[in-house]
Amino acid sequence: MLWVWKAAAPSLFTIGPDIYVSYVPIIMEKYTRPDNPLVIPEVRKDAVTASYALYAYLNCHALCYAPFGIEDLWQEELDVIPKEVTEALNIDPLSFDITGTKETLGEVYRLLDEIRPLYLKYRGTTHLKCFLKKSEGEQGCYLRFKSYDMEIRYLPQQNGMPAAAGAVFELDENNFLLVGMMCNVCIHTKPGDHQRADFLRKEAGTFKNGKWVCRQRQNGDEKIVTMLYDVPECVEIELFKY
């Protein structure tokens, strides 16, 4: 009904969906329009909502992403909603399973706050590219930059865990910031460039006051695989070709 509201009430600043279905990314993308900034006042609150939050803010430039009843995440268990209610409202029953949500969603919000200066600098440019596992059958994606391609391989999704999601910031031709979770990142040179890519520097860390702070310098075997697990994190890399 979005097009009806846009035609009948053009003075509304934005129209936001409540999303409890399993295909959240499709809804977010449909409501992200030049005439409709994304505002999500209610959304599912299982662990995968953390992945959707990352995608909503970094890819769809959301103004608001609010899992329903976020205060419930500190409860041990919730009352089960009757099956006939979820079916009548077309709600995915898993959307109210809070297993693993508190820890993962909290980390996503913390990370988004840390990288805010970078996001504001690169949003809307080709130097910021995002990814999200949108369906069970998806295995990964390619993100293409000036001198390198990033192959993102999604890790299997499980109940109580987030889905693969994240973003890559191209800081310059050879320097990148990886942000995300539940994926394996492989670096390739461009097709036809008969060279290999390797790490000149690889660091796991965070941002404080807009500046990179290295927590762990990754050398040796740690350079072989770039794996981001169920807790979202940042990895800064500097590449070279040989």
C-alpha positions in Angstrom: 0.0 0.0 0.0 3.0 2.3 0.0 2.3 3.7 -3.4 -1.3 4.5 -2.3 -0.1 6.5 0.7 2.4 8.3 -1.5 -0.3 9.3 -3.9 -3.0 10.2 -1.3 -0.8 11.8 1.4 2.3 13.3 -0.3 2.9 15.7 2.7 3.9 12.8 5.0 7.7 13.0 5.6 8.0 9.2 5.6 6.0 6.0 5.9 7.6 3.2 8.0 6.8 -0.6 8.1 6.4 -2.9 11.1 8.4 -6.0 9.9 7.9 -9.5 11.5 8.1 -11.6 8.3 11.1 -13.7 7.3 12.0 -11.5 4.3 12.9 -8.3 6.2 15.6 -7.1 3.6 13.0 -7.0 0.8 10.7 -4.8 2.9 13.6 -2.5 3.9 14.6 -2.0 0.3 11.1 -1.3 -0.9 10.6 1.4 1.7 14.0 3.0 1.0 13.2 5.6 -1.7 14.3 9.1 -2.5 10.9 10.3 -1.3 10.8 8.0 1.7 13.8 7.8 4.1 13.8 4.5 6.0 12.2 4.5 9.4 11.4 1.2 11.1 9.5 1.7 14.3 9.0 -2.0 14.9 10.9 -5.1 13.7 11.6 -8.7 14.7 13.9 -9.2 17.7 15.5 -12.6 17.2 19.3 -12.6 16.8 19.2 -12.1 13.0 17.7 -8.6 13.7 21.3 -7.5 14.5 22.3 -8.3 10.9 19.3 -6.4 9.6 20.2 -3.4 11.8 23.7 -3.3 10.3 22.3 -3.4 6.8 19.5 -0.9 7.5 21.9 1.7 8.7 24.9 1.2 6.4 23.1 0.3 3.2 19.7 1.8 3.5 20.7 4.8 5.6 17.9 4.3 8.0 16.9 7.0 10.4 15.6 4.5 12.9 15.7 0.8 13.5 13.8 -0.3 16.6 13.3 -4.0 17.5 10.0 -4.4 19.2 10.0 -4.5 23.0 13.8 -4.2 23.3 13.5 -4.1 27.1 12.4 -7.7 26.9 15.9 -8.8 26.0 16.9 -8.7 29.6 14.2 -11.2 30.6 15.0 -14.9 30.8 12.0 -16.0 28.7 8.9 -14.5 27.1 5.3 -15.6 26.9 4.7 -17.7 23.8 2.4 -16.0 21.3 -0.4 -18.4 20.2 0.1 -20.0 16.8 -3.3 -18.8 15.5 -2.3 -15.2 16.3 1.0 -15.3 14.4 -0.7 -17.0 11.4 -3.5 -14.4 11.4 -1.0 -11.5 11.4 1.4 -13.2 9.0 4.2 -13.1 11.6 7.2 -15.4 11.6 7.1 -17.1 15.1 10.9 -17.0 15.2 10.8 -13.2 15.2 10.1 -13.2 18.9 12.9 -15.7 19.9 15.4 -13.5 21.8 18.1 -16.2 22.1 21.5 -14.5 21.5 19.9 -11.1 20.5 21.0 -9.0 23.5 24.7 -9.6 23.0 24.8 -9.4 19.2 22.5 -6.4 18.8 24.4 -4.5 21.6 27.7 -5.0 19.7 26.1 -3.9 16.4 24.9 -0.6 18.0 28.3 -0.1 19.6 30.1 -0.7 16.4 27.8 1.6 14.4 28.6 4.4 16.9 32.3 3.8 16.6 32.4 4.0 12.8 29.9 6.9 12.5 32.5 9.4 11.2 33.6 6.9 8.4 30.0 6.2 7.5 29.1 9.9 7.2 32.2 10.4 5.0 31.6 7.5 2.6 27.8 7.0 2.5 26.3 7.3 -0.9 29.7 6.7 -2.6 31.1 3.7 -4.4 33.7 3.4 -1.6 31.1 1.9 0.8 29.6 -1.4 -0.2 27.4 -3.6 2.0 26.4 -7.3 2.0 23.7 -9.3 3.7 22.5 -12.9 3.5 18.9 -12.4 2.5 17.8 -16.0 2.0 18.8 -19.5 3.0 20.1 -20.4 -0.4 22.5 -17.5 -0.8 26.2 -18.5 -0.5 27.9 -15.1 -0.8 28.6 -12.2 -3.1 31.3 -10.2 -4.8 32.1 -6.5 -3.9 34.1 -4.8 -6.6 36.5 -1.9 -6.0 39.1 0.0 -8.0 42.0 -2.5 -7.8 40.6 -5.5 -5.9 37.5 -7.6 -5.6 36.2 -8.9 -2.3 34.6 -12.4 -2.3 32.3 -12.6 0.7 31.4 -16.2 1.6 28.5 -16.5 4.0 28.7 -18.8 7.0 25.7 -21.2 7.6 22.9 -19.5 9.6 21.6 -21.1 12.8 18.8 -20.2 15.2 20.0 -17.9 17.9 22.7 -16.5 15.7 22.9 -13.6 13.3 23.1 -13.9 9.6 26.1 -12.9 7.5 26.1 -9.1 7.2 28.5 -6.2 7.0 30.3 -3.6 4.9 33.6 -2.8 3.2 35.0 0.7 3.2 37.6 1.5 0.5 39.8 4.0 2.4 42.1 4.3 -0.6 43.2 2.0 -3.4 45.1 -0.4 -1.1 43.5 0.2 2.3 40.1 -1.2 3.4 38.0 -1.5 6.6 36.0 -4.7 6.9 33.0 -4.5 9.2 30.7 -7.4 9.8 30.0 -11.0 11.0 29.3 -14.5 9.9 31.4 -14.5 6.8 34.8 -15.3 5.3 36.5 -12.7 3.1 38.8 -13.5 0.3 40.8 -10.9 -1.7 41.3 -11.1 -5.4 43.0 -8.9 -8.0 40.9 -7.8 -11.0 40.3 -10.2 -13.9 43.1 -9.9 -16.3 45.5 -8.6 -13.7 47.9 -11.6 -13.6 49.1 -10.9 -10.0 48.2 -12.1 -6.5 47.0 -10.0 -3.6 48.4 -10.3 -0.1 48.3 -8.4 3.2 50.9 -5.8 4.0 49.1 -5.1 7.2 46.1 -6.7 8.9 44.7 -5.5 12.2 41.6 -6.2 14.3 40.5 -3.2 16.3 38.1 -0.4 16.8 37.6 3.3 16.5 37.9 5.9 19.2 37.2 9.5 18.5 37.3 8.8 14.8 40.8 7.2 14.9 41.7 3.6 14.4 42.9 1.7 17.5 44.6 -1.6 16.9 43.6 -4.4 19.3 45.4 -7.3 17.6 48.0 -7.3 14.7 47.4 -10.5 12.7 50.4 -12.1 11.2 51.5 -15.6 10.1 48.6 -18.1 10.1 46.1 -15.4 11.0 46.6 -13.9 7.6 45.6 -17.1 5.8 41.9 -16.8 6.6 39.8 -13.6 7.2 36.9 -14.9 9.2 34.3 -12.9 11.0 32.2 -14.9 13.4 28.9 -14.2 15.3 30.2 -11.2 17.1 30.5 -8.2 14.8 34.0 -6.7 14.5 36.3 -4.5 12.5 39.4 -5.5 10.6 41.6 -2.9 8.8 43.8 -4.2 6.0 46.5 -2.9 3.7 47.0 -4.9 0.5 49.7 -5.2 -2.1 50.2 -7.1 -5.3 53.0 -9.4 -6.5 
